Amino acid sequence: MTRALSWPEGLSDETPLPYRVWRVLDLIDGQLSAAEVARLAGVGEDEVLQAVVEAAGRAQSHQRLLRPVDAGLQQEITRLLGSLIGPIAGVIVDEALEDLGPEPRAGSLFQKISQELEPQQRSAFAHLAREHELA
């Protein structure tokens, strides 16, 4: 018998996922195998496994965005942003944190910083943050 699938660690109903992934994950109950989930979803087994991998990655990203901003995270975000826009990055990060008040979360900080960037910078910053597993 093949191994039953389980939801990836950290995945919850609040984790944002595309419909194509939720459609598969909704069938995972800890008892069905990938082949059985694939049959019920009307997709290939490889698509089921890809959905589980994508859900795991998105769950980790979601958890990172919910974490509080500490001095180390602030420094790393400033460094990444500085690699794109130069020394003004420190000012942008400091002002964003001031606007967010006490105990800001990483996701709120990224969103606030992104409002200050041009579209190309915003895209590059998001890519860097994901690449460095900050977002």
DSSP file with accessible surface (Angstrom, degrees, kcal/mol):
  #  RESIDUE AA STRUCTURE BP1 BP2  ACC     N-H-->O    O-->H-N    N-H-->O    O-->H-N    TCO  KAPPA ALPHA  PHI   PSI    X-CA   Y-CA   Z-CA
    1    1 A M              0   0  212      0, 0.0     2,-0.1     0, 0.0     3,-0.1   0.000 360.0 360.0 360.0 142.6    0.0    0.0    0.0
    2    2 A T        -     0   0   88      1,-0.1     2,-0.1     0, 0.0    31,-0.0  -0.463 360.0 -89.8 -82.5 157.9    1.2    3.5   -0.8
    3    3 A R        -     0   0  201     -2,-0.1    31,-0.6     1,-0.1     2,-0.1  -0.362  40.2-116.9 -70.4 139.0    1.8    6.1    1.9
    4    4 A A  B     -A   33   0A  29     26,-0.2     2,-0.3    29,-0.2    29,-0.3  -0.459  29.7-120.3 -73.3 145.9   -1.1    8.4    2.8
    5    5 A L        -     0   0   12     27,-3.0    25,-1.1    -2,-0.1     2,-0.3  -0.644  27.4-169.8 -88.2 145.8   -0.7   12.1    2.2
    6    6 A S        -     0   0   73     -2,-0.3     3,-0.1    23,-0.1    23,-0.1  -0.908  33.3 -91.5-126.8 159.5   -0.8   14.7    4.9
    7    7 A W        -     0   0   82     -2,-0.3     3,-0.1     1,-0.1    45,-0.0  -0.394  53.3 -98.0 -65.1 145.3   -0.9   18.5    4.8
    8    8 A P    >   -     0   0   18      0, 0.0     3,-1.7     0, 0.0    -1,-0.1  -0.293  49.0 -89.0 -61.9 150.0    2.5   20.1    4.9
    9    9 A E  T 3  S+     0   0  188      1,-0.2     3,-0.1    -3,-0.1    50,-0.1  -0.320 112.6  20.5 -60.2 137.5    3.6   21.4    8.3
   10   10 A G  T 3  S+     0   0   39      1,-0.3     2,-0.3    -3,-0.1    -1,-0.2   0.291  88.6 132.7  87.0  -9.9    2.5   25.0    9.0
   11   11 A L    <   +     0   0   18     -3,-1.7    -1,-0.3     2,-0.0     2,-0.3  -0.564  27.8 163.9 -77.0 134.2   -0.3   24.9    6.4
   12   12 A S    >   -     0   0   33     -2,-0.3     3,-1.6    -3,-0.1    -3,-0.0  -0.876  55.4 -93.5-139.3 175.8   -3.6   26.3    7.7
   13   13 A D  T 3  S+     0   0  125     -2,-0.3    -2,-0.0     1,-0.3    -1,-0.0   0.721 123.4  58.4 -64.2 -19.7   -6.9   27.6    6.3
   14   14 A E  T 3  S+     0   0  140      2,-0.1    -1,-0.3     0, 0.0    -3,-0.0   0.554  78.0 107.6 -87.3  -9.9   -5.4   31.1    6.5
   15   15 A T  S <  S-     0   0    2     -3,-1.6     2,-0.4     1,-0.1    44,-0.1  -0.576  76.3-123.8 -70.7 121.6   -2.5   30.3    4.2
   16   16 A P        +     0   0   78      0, 0.0    46,-0.1     0, 0.0    -2,-0.1  -0.541  42.5 165.7 -70.7 123.5   -3.1   31.9    0.8
   17   17 A L        -     0   0   22     -2,-0.4    38,-0.0    42,-0.0     2,-0.0  -0.988  39.2-105.7-134.7 147.7   -3.0   29.3   -2.0
   18   18 A P    >>  -     0   0   36      0, 0.0     4,-2.4     0, 0.0     3,-1.2  -0.358  37.5-110.4 -67.7 154.7   -4.2   29.4   -5.6
   19   19 A Y  H 3> S+     0   0  175      1,-0.3     4,-3.1     2,-0.2     5,-0.2   0.885 115.9  60.8 -55.0 -42.0   -7.4   27.5   -6.3
   20   20 A R  H 3> S+     0   0  135      1,-0.2     4,-0.7     2,-0.2    -1,-0.3   0.833 110.5  42.2 -59.4 -29.9   -5.6   24.8   -8.3
   21   21 A V  H X> S+     0   0    0     -3,-1.2     4,-3.0     2,-0.2     3,-0.6   0.916 113.9  49.5 -81.3 -45.5   -3.6   23.9   -5.2
   22   22 A W  H 3X S+     0   0   58     -4,-2.4     4,-2.8     1,-0.2    -2,-0.2   0.880 103.4  62.4 -60.7 -35.6   -6.5   24.2   -2.7
   23   23 A R  H 3< S+     0   0   93     -4,-3.1     4,-0.3    -5,-0.2    -1,-0.2   0.889 113.0  35.4 -58.0 -38.1   -8.6   22.0   -5.0
   24   24 A V  H XX S+     0   0    4     -4,-0.7     3,-1.6    -3,-0.6     4,-0.5   0.920 116.3  52.7 -79.9 -47.2   -6.0   19.2   -4.4
   25   25 A L  H >< S+     0   0    0     -4,-3.0     3,-1.2     1,-0.3    -2,-0.2   0.820  97.8  67.0 -62.5 -29.9   -5.2   19.9   -0.8
   26   26 A D  T 3< S+     0   0  125     -4,-2.8    -1,-0.3     1,-0.3    -2,-0.2   0.780 100.6  50.4 -61.3 -25.0   -8.9   19.9    0.1
   27   27 A L  T <4 S+     0   0   54     -3,-1.6     2,-0.6    -4,-0.3    -1,-0.3   0.602  84.4 102.1 -89.4 -12.6   -8.9   16.1   -0.7
   28   28 A I    <<  +     0   0   13     -3,-1.2   -21,-0.1    -4,-0.5   -22,-0.1  -0.637  35.6 158.1 -78.9 118.8   -5.9   15.3    1.5
   29   29 A D        -     0   0   90     -2,-0.6    -1,-0.1   -24,-0.1   -23,-0.1   0.244  62.6-101.1-125.4   8.5   -7.2   13.8    4.7
   30   30 A G  S    S+     0   0   35    -25,-1.1   -26,-0.2     2,-0.2   -24,-0.1   0.466 114.0  66.7  84.1  -0.4   -4.2   11.8    6.0
   31   31 A Q  S    S+     0   0  147    -26,-0.1     2,-0.2   -28,-0.1   -25,-0.1   0.652  80.0  79.9-120.4 -29.5   -5.7    8.5    4.7
   32   32 A L  S    S-     0   0   37    -27,-0.2   -27,-3.0    -5,-0.2    -2,-0.2  -0.580  71.6-130.4 -86.8 145.5   -5.6    8.8    1.0
   33   33 A S  B  >  -A    4   0A   4    -29,-0.3     4,-2.6    -2,-0.2     5,-0.2  -0.352  31.4-101.8 -81.5 170.5   -2.5    8.1   -1.2
   34   34 A A  H  > S+     0   0    8    -31,-0.6     4,-2.7     1,-0.2     5,-0.2   0.894 124.5  53.1 -59.9 -39.1   -1.3   10.5   -3.9
   35   35 A A  H  > S+     0   0   44      2,-0.2     4,-2.3     1,-0.2    -1,-0.2   0.911 110.0  47.1 -64.6 -40.7   -2.8    8.2   -6.5
   36   36 A E  H  > S+     0   0   69      2,-0.2     4,-2.3     1,-0.2    -2,-0.2   0.910 112.8  48.5 -69.1 -39.7   -6.2    8.3   -4.8
   37   37 A V  H  X S+     0   0    0     -4,-2.6     4,-2.6     1,-0.2     5,-0.2   0.927 111.1  51.9 -64.2 -41.8   -6.2   12.0   -4.4
   38   38 A A  H  X>S+     0   0    7     -4,-2.7     5,-2.0    -5,-0.2     4,-1.4   0.922 109.3  49.3 -60.7 -44.5   -5.2   12.4   -8.0
   39   39 A R  H  <5S+     0   0  176     -4,-2.3     3,-0.4     1,-0.2    -1,-0.2   0.940 113.9  45.3 -61.4 -46.1   -8.1   10.2   -9.1
   40   40 A L  H  <5S+     0   0   88     -4,-2.3    -1,-0.2     1,-0.2    -2,-0.2   0.861 116.6  45.4 -67.0 -34.6  -10.6   12.1   -7.0
   41   41 A A  H  <5S-     0   0   14     -4,-2.6    -1,-0.2    -5,-0.2    -2,-0.2   0.620 107.3-124.8 -83.0 -16.0   -9.2   15.5   -8.2
   42   42 A G  T  <5S+     0   0   67     -4,-1.4     2,-0.3    -3,-0.4    -3,-0.2   0.846  73.3 109.3  74.4  32.0   -9.1   14.4  -11.8
   43   43 A V  S   <S-     0   0   22     -5,-2.0    -1,-0.3    -6,-0.2    -2,-0.1  -0.817  74.5 -86.2-129.6 172.0   -5.4   15.3  -12.1
   44   44 A G     >  -     0   0   28     -2,-0.3     4,-1.5     1,-0.1     3,-0.4  -0.421  35.5-115.7 -77.2 157.2   -2.2   13.4  -12.5
   45   45 A E  H  > S+     0   0   96      1,-0.2     4,-2.3     2,-0.2     5,-0.2   0.872 116.8  58.2 -61.0 -35.5   -0.3   12.1   -9.5
   46   46 A D  H  > S+     0   0   97      1,-0.2     4,-2.4     2,-0.2    -1,-0.2   0.877 103.1  53.3 -63.3 -34.6    2.6   14.4  -10.3
   47   47 A E  H  > S+     0   0   92     -3,-0.4     4,-2.2     2,-0.2    -1,-0.2   0.869 107.1  52.2 -67.6 -34.7    0.2   17.4  -10.1
   48   48 A V  H  X S+     0   0    0     -4,-1.5     4,-2.2     2,-0.2    -2,-0.2   0.948 111.2  45.9 -64.1 -47.9   -0.8   16.2   -6.6
   49   49 A L  H  X S+     0   0   78     -4,-2.3     4,-2.3     1,-0.2    -2,-0.2   0.898 112.0  51.5 -65.0 -37.3    2.8   16.0   -5.5
   50   50 A Q  H  X S+     0   0  122     -4,-2.4     4,-2.8     1,-0.2    -1,-0.2   0.897 108.2  52.6 -64.5 -39.2    3.5   19.4   -7.0
   51   51 A A  H  X S+     0   0    6     -4,-2.2     4,-2.7     2,-0.2    -2,-0.2   0.905 109.0  49.3 -63.8 -40.1    0.5   20.9   -5.2
   52   52 A V  H  X S+     0   0   28     -4,-2.2     4,-2.3     2,-0.2    -2,-0.2   0.931 112.6  47.4 -65.2 -43.4    1.8   19.6   -1.9
   53   53 A V  H  X S+     0   0  107     -4,-2.3     4,-2.2     2,-0.2    -2,-0.2   0.929 113.7  47.3 -63.7 -45.0    5.3   21.0   -2.5
   54   54 A E  H  X S+     0   0   48     -4,-2.8     4,-2.6     1,-0.2     5,-0.2   0.925 111.2  51.2 -63.8 -41.8    3.9   24.4   -3.5
   55   55 A A  H  X S+     0   0    0     -4,-2.7     4,-2.4    -5,-0.2    -1,-0.2   0.905 108.8  51.8 -61.9 -40.1    1.6   24.4   -0.5
   56   56 A A  H  X S+     0   0   28     -4,-2.3     4,-2.2     2,-0.2    -1,-0.2   0.932 111.0  47.3 -62.7 -44.6    4.6   23.7    1.8
   57   57 A G  H  X S+     0   0   33     -4,-2.2     4,-2.3     1,-0.2    -2,-0.2   0.911 113.3  47.5 -63.5 -41.5    6.6   26.5    0.3
   58   58 A R  H  X S+     0   0  104     -4,-2.6     4,-2.7     2,-0.2    -1,-0.2   0.858 109.3  54.2 -70.0 -33.7    3.7   28.9    0.6
   59   59 A A  H  X S+     0   0    1     -4,-2.4     4,-2.3    -5,-0.2    -2,-0.2   0.927 110.0  47.1 -64.7 -43.1    3.0   27.9    4.2
   60   60 A Q  H  X S+     0   0  112     -4,-2.2     4,-2.2     2,-0.2    -2,-0.2   0.924 112.9  49.0 -63.5 -43.6    6.6   28.6    5.1
   61   61 A S  H  X S+     0   0   26     -4,-2.3     4,-2.1     1,-0.2    -2,-0.2   0.927 109.9  51.7 -61.6 -43.5    6.5   32.0    3.3
   62   62 A H  H  X S+     0   0   36     -4,-2.7     4,-1.2     1,-0.2    -1,-0.2   0.915 109.4  50.1 -61.2 -42.4    3.2   32.8    5.1
   63   63 A Q  H  X S+     0   0   93     -4,-2.3     4,-0.7     1,-0.2     3,-0.3   0.895 108.6  52.5 -63.5 -40.4    4.8   32.0    8.5
   64   64 A R  H >< S+     0   0   45     -4,-2.2     3,-0.6     1,-0.2    42,-0.3   0.879 107.4  52.2 -62.6 -37.6    7.8   34.2    7.7
   65   65 A L  H 3< S+     0   0   51     -4,-2.1    42,-3.1     1,-0.2    43,-0.4   0.763 107.1  53.6 -71.7 -22.1    5.5   37.1    6.8
   66   66 A L  H 3< S+     0   0   82     -4,-1.2    -1,-0.2    -3,-0.3    -2,-0.2   0.616  85.8 105.5 -86.6 -12.1    3.7   36.8   10.2
   67   67 A R  S << S-     0   0   73     -4,-0.7    39,-2.7    -3,-0.6    40,-0.2  -0.343  78.5-104.0 -72.8 149.8    6.8   36.9   12.3
   68   68 A P  B     -B  105   0B  71      0, 0.0     2,-0.7     0, 0.0    37,-0.2  -0.373  34.4-110.3 -68.8 150.8    7.6   40.1   14.3
   69   69 A V        +     0   0   24     35,-2.4     2,-0.2     4,-0.1    34,-0.1  -0.745  42.5 179.1 -84.8 115.7   10.3   42.4   13.0
   70   70 A D     >  -     0   0  100     -2,-0.7     4,-2.7    33,-0.1     5,-0.2  -0.529  46.5 -90.6-105.3-179.9   13.4   42.2   15.3
   71   71 A A  H  > S+     0   0   77      1,-0.2     4,-2.4     2,-0.2     5,-0.2   0.883 125.3  51.5 -61.4 -38.6   16.7   44.1   14.9
   72   72 A G  H  > S+     0   0   44      2,-0.2     4,-2.2     1,-0.2    -1,-0.2   0.921 112.0  45.2 -65.5 -44.0   18.3   41.2   12.9
   73   73 A L  H  > S+     0   0   11      2,-0.2     4,-2.8     1,-0.2     5,-0.2   0.915 111.8  52.9 -65.9 -41.8   15.4   41.1   10.4
   74   74 A Q  H  X S+     0   0   57     -4,-2.7     4,-2.5     1,-0.2    -2,-0.2   0.932 110.1  48.5 -58.3 -44.1   15.3   44.8   10.1
   75   75 A Q  H  X S+     0   0  144     -4,-2.4     4,-2.5    -5,-0.2    -1,-0.2   0.913 112.1  48.3 -63.3 -42.8   19.0   44.8    9.3
   76   76 A E  H  X S+     0   0   57     -4,-2.2     4,-2.5     2,-0.2    -2,-0.2   0.913 112.2  48.4 -66.8 -41.3   18.7   42.1    6.7
   77   77 A I  H  X S+     0   0    0     -4,-2.8     4,-2.8     2,-0.2     5,-0.3   0.931 112.2  49.6 -63.7 -42.8   15.7   43.8    5.0
   78   78 A T  H  X S+     0   0   34     -4,-2.5     4,-2.8    -5,-0.2    -2,-0.2   0.914 110.5  50.5 -62.3 -42.0   17.7   47.1    5.0
   79   79 A R  H  X S+     0   0  124     -4,-2.5     4,-1.6     2,-0.2    -2,-0.2   0.939 112.8  45.4 -62.2 -46.8   20.7   45.3    3.5
   80   80 A L  H  X S+     0   0    2     -4,-2.5     4,-0.6     2,-0.2    -2,-0.2   0.930 115.3  46.3 -62.8 -46.5   18.6   43.7    0.7
   81   81 A L  H >X S+     0   0    0     -4,-2.8     4,-2.4     1,-0.2     3,-1.5   0.911 109.2  56.2 -63.0 -39.1   16.8   46.9   -0.1
   82   82 A G  H 3X S+     0   0   23     -4,-2.8     4,-2.1     1,-0.3    -1,-0.2   0.831  97.7  62.1 -62.1 -31.2   20.1   48.8    0.0
   83   83 A S  H 3< S+     0   0   79     -4,-1.6    -1,-0.3     1,-0.2    -2,-0.2   0.744 113.8  36.4 -67.3 -18.3   21.4   46.5   -2.7
   84   84 A L  H << S+     0   0   61     -3,-1.5    -2,-0.2    -4,-0.6    -1,-0.2   0.817 135.3  15.0 -98.7 -40.3   18.7   47.8   -5.0
   85   85 A I  H  < S-     0   0   36     -4,-2.4     3,-0.5     1,-0.3    -3,-0.2   0.406  97.3-126.3-122.9  -0.3   18.3   51.4   -4.1
   86   86 A G    ><  -     0   0   25     -4,-2.1     3,-2.1    -5,-0.4    -1,-0.3  -0.382  62.2 -21.3  89.2-163.2   21.4   52.4   -2.1
   87   87 A P  T >> S+     0   0  133      0, 0.0     3,-1.2     0, 0.0     4,-0.6   0.665 118.3  76.8 -64.5 -18.1   21.8   54.1    1.3
   88   88 A I  H 3> S+     0   0   91     -3,-0.5     4,-2.3     1,-0.2     3,-0.3   0.712  75.7  83.3 -64.2 -15.4   18.3   55.6    1.2
   89   89 A A  H <> S+     0   0    1     -3,-2.1     4,-2.8     1,-0.2     5,-0.3   0.891  84.2  55.6 -56.1 -41.3   17.1   52.1    2.1
   90   90 A G  H <> S+     0   0   19     -3,-1.2     4,-2.6     1,-0.2    -1,-0.2   0.903 108.2  47.7 -60.1 -40.7   17.8   52.7    5.8
   91   91 A V  H  X S+     0   0   69     -4,-0.6     4,-2.8    -3,-0.3     5,-0.2   0.927 111.9  49.6 -66.0 -44.5   15.6   55.8    5.8
   92   92 A I  H  X S+     0   0   25     -4,-2.3     4,-2.4     2,-0.2    -2,-0.2   0.931 113.7  45.4 -61.8 -44.8   12.8   54.0    4.0
   93   93 A V  H  X S+     0   0    0     -4,-2.8     4,-2.6     2,-0.2     5,-0.2   0.942 113.7  49.2 -65.7 -45.6   12.9   51.0    6.4
   94   94 A D  H  X S+     0   0   87     -4,-2.6     4,-2.3    -5,-0.3    -2,-0.2   0.923 113.3  46.5 -59.8 -45.3   13.1   53.2    9.5
   95   95 A E  H  X S+     0   0  109     -4,-2.8     4,-2.5     2,-0.2    -1,-0.2   0.897 111.4  51.8 -65.1 -39.4   10.2   55.4    8.4
   96   96 A A  H  X S+     0   0    5     -4,-2.4     4,-1.9    -5,-0.2    -2,-0.2   0.927 110.7  47.9 -63.0 -43.7    8.1   52.3    7.5
   97   97 A L  H  X S+     0   0   25     -4,-2.6     4,-1.0     1,-0.2    -2,-0.2   0.901 110.6  51.7 -64.2 -39.6    8.7   50.8   10.9
   98   98 A E  H >< S+     0   0  158     -4,-2.3     3,-0.6     1,-0.2    -1,-0.2   0.922 110.4  48.9 -62.4 -43.0    7.8   54.1   12.6
   99   99 A D  H 3< S+     0   0  104     -4,-2.5    -1,-0.2     1,-0.2    -2,-0.2   0.834 108.4  54.4 -64.9 -32.7    4.5   54.3   10.6
  100  100 A L  H 3< S-     0   0   56     -4,-1.9    -1,-0.2     1,-0.2    -2,-0.2   0.667  98.4-152.1 -80.1 -16.0    3.7   50.7   11.6
  101  101 A G    <<  -     0   0   28     -4,-1.0    -1,-0.2    -3,-0.6    -2,-0.1  -0.257  44.6  -5.3  78.7-165.3    4.0   51.3   15.3
  102  102 A P  S    S+     0   0  122      0, 0.0    -4,-0.0     0, 0.0     0, 0.0  -0.296 125.3   8.3 -68.7 145.8    5.0   48.8   18.0
  103  103 A E  S    S-     0   0  159      1,-0.1   -33,-0.1   -34,-0.1     2,-0.0   0.883  79.3-171.6  56.0  51.5    5.4   45.1   17.1
  104  104 A P        -     0   0   20      0, 0.0   -35,-2.4     0, 0.0     2,-0.3  -0.357  16.6-128.8 -69.2 153.2    5.2   45.3   13.3
  105  105 A R  B  >  -B   68   0B 107    -37,-0.2     4,-2.2     1,-0.1     3,-0.2  -0.731  19.2-115.2-100.3 154.3    5.1   42.0   11.4
  106  106 A A  H  > S+     0   0    0    -39,-2.7     4,-2.8    -2,-0.3     5,-0.2   0.893 114.2  53.7 -56.8 -44.0    7.4   41.3    8.4
  107  107 A G  H  > S+     0   0   20    -42,-3.1     4,-2.3     1,-0.2    -1,-0.2   0.899 108.6  49.1 -60.7 -40.8    4.5   41.2    5.9
  108  108 A S  H  > S+     0   0   50    -43,-0.4     4,-2.6    -3,-0.2    -1,-0.2   0.894 111.3  50.4 -65.3 -39.1    3.3   44.6    6.9
  109  109 A L  H  X S+     0   0    0     -4,-2.2     4,-2.8     2,-0.2     5,-0.3   0.937 110.2  48.6 -65.3 -45.4    6.8   46.0    6.7
  110  110 A F  H  X S+     0   0   20     -4,-2.8     4,-2.5     1,-0.2    -2,-0.2   0.918 112.7  49.2 -59.6 -42.2    7.3   44.5    3.2
  111  111 A Q  H  X S+     0   0  131     -4,-2.3     4,-1.3    -5,-0.2    -2,-0.2   0.933 112.1  47.5 -63.4 -44.5    4.0   46.0    2.1
  112  112 A K  H  < S+     0   0   54     -4,-2.6     4,-0.5     1,-0.2     3,-0.4   0.923 113.5  47.5 -64.1 -44.3    4.8   49.4    3.5
  113  113 A I  H >< S+     0   0    0     -4,-2.8     3,-1.9     1,-0.2     4,-0.4   0.921 106.3  58.8 -62.4 -42.6    8.3   49.4    1.9
  114  114 A S  H >< S+     0   0   25     -4,-2.5     3,-1.4     1,-0.3    -1,-0.2   0.813  94.7  64.4 -59.5 -30.1    6.8   48.3   -1.5
  115  115 A Q  T 3< S+     0   0  118     -4,-1.3    -1,-0.3    -3,-0.4    -2,-0.2   0.747 101.6  51.6 -64.8 -21.7    4.6   51.4   -1.6
  116  116 A E  T <  S+     0   0  117     -3,-1.9     2,-0.3    -4,-0.5    -1,-0.3   0.487  98.8  84.8 -91.7  -5.3    7.7   53.5   -1.8
  117  117 A L  S <  S-     0   0    6     -3,-1.4    -3,-0.0    -4,-0.4     0, 0.0  -0.685  79.0-114.3-104.3 153.5    9.3   51.6   -4.7
  118  118 A E     >  -     0   0  129     -2,-0.3     4,-3.0     1,-0.1     5,-0.2  -0.407  43.9-100.6 -71.8 157.3    8.9   51.8   -8.5
  119  119 A P  H  > S+     0   0   82      0, 0.0     4,-2.3     0, 0.0     5,-0.2   0.882 123.0  47.1 -51.9 -43.0    7.3   48.7  -10.0
  120  120 A Q  H  > S+     0   0  174      1,-0.2     4,-2.3     2,-0.2     5,-0.2   0.906 114.4  47.2 -67.1 -40.1   10.7   47.3  -11.2
  121  121 A Q  H  > S+     0   0   66      2,-0.2     4,-2.9    -3,-0.2    -1,-0.2   0.905 110.6  53.0 -65.0 -41.1   12.2   47.9   -7.8
  122  122 A R  H  X S+     0   0   96     -4,-3.0     4,-2.5     2,-0.2    -2,-0.2   0.926 110.8  46.6 -60.0 -45.3    9.2   46.3   -6.1
  123  123 A S  H  X S+     0   0   80     -4,-2.3     4,-2.4    -5,-0.2    -1,-0.2   0.926 114.1  47.1 -64.2 -44.9    9.5   43.2   -8.2
  124  124 A A  H  X S+     0   0   35     -4,-2.3     4,-2.6     2,-0.2    -2,-0.2   0.905 112.3  50.4 -65.1 -39.8   13.2   42.9   -7.7
  125  125 A F  H  X S+     0   0    1     -4,-2.9     4,-2.7     2,-0.2    -2,-0.2   0.926 110.5  49.0 -65.1 -43.9   12.9   43.5   -3.9
  126  126 A A  H  X S+     0   0   31     -4,-2.5     4,-2.3    -5,-0.2     5,-0.2   0.917 111.5  50.3 -61.8 -42.2   10.1   40.8   -3.7
  127  127 A H  H  X S+     0   0  100     -4,-2.4     4,-2.7     1,-0.2    -2,-0.2   0.936 112.0  46.8 -61.7 -46.6   12.3   38.4   -5.6
  128  128 A L  H  X S+     0   0   30     -4,-2.6     4,-2.3     2,-0.2    -2,-0.2   0.905 110.5  52.7 -61.9 -42.5   15.3   39.0   -3.3
  129  129 A A  H  <>S+     0   0    1     -4,-2.7     5,-3.4     2,-0.2     6,-1.3   0.907 113.5  43.1 -62.9 -40.3   13.2   38.7   -0.2
  130  130 A R  H ><5S+     0   0  137     -4,-2.3     3,-1.6     3,-0.2    -2,-0.2   0.917 112.2  53.5 -69.8 -42.2   11.9   35.3   -1.3
  131  131 A E  H 3<5S+     0   0  120     -4,-2.7    -2,-0.2     1,-0.3    -1,-0.2   0.862 112.8  43.7 -60.9 -36.6   15.3   34.2   -2.5
  132  132 A H  T 3<5S-     0   0   75     -4,-2.3    -1,-0.3    -5,-0.2    -2,-0.2   0.242 115.8-117.7 -92.4  10.3   16.8   35.0    0.9
  133  133 A E  T < 5S+     0   0  127     -3,-1.6    -3,-0.2     2,-0.1    -2,-0.1   0.835  81.6 121.0  55.3  40.7   13.8   33.4    2.6
  134  134 A L      <       0   0   16     -5,-3.4    -4,-0.2    -6,-0.2    -5,-0.1   0.657 360.0 360.0 -96.9 -24.5   12.7   36.6    4.3
  135  135 A A              0   0   13     -6,-1.3   -73,-0.1    -9,-0.1    -2,-0.1  -0.856 360.0 360.0-131.0 360.0    9.3   36.5    2.6
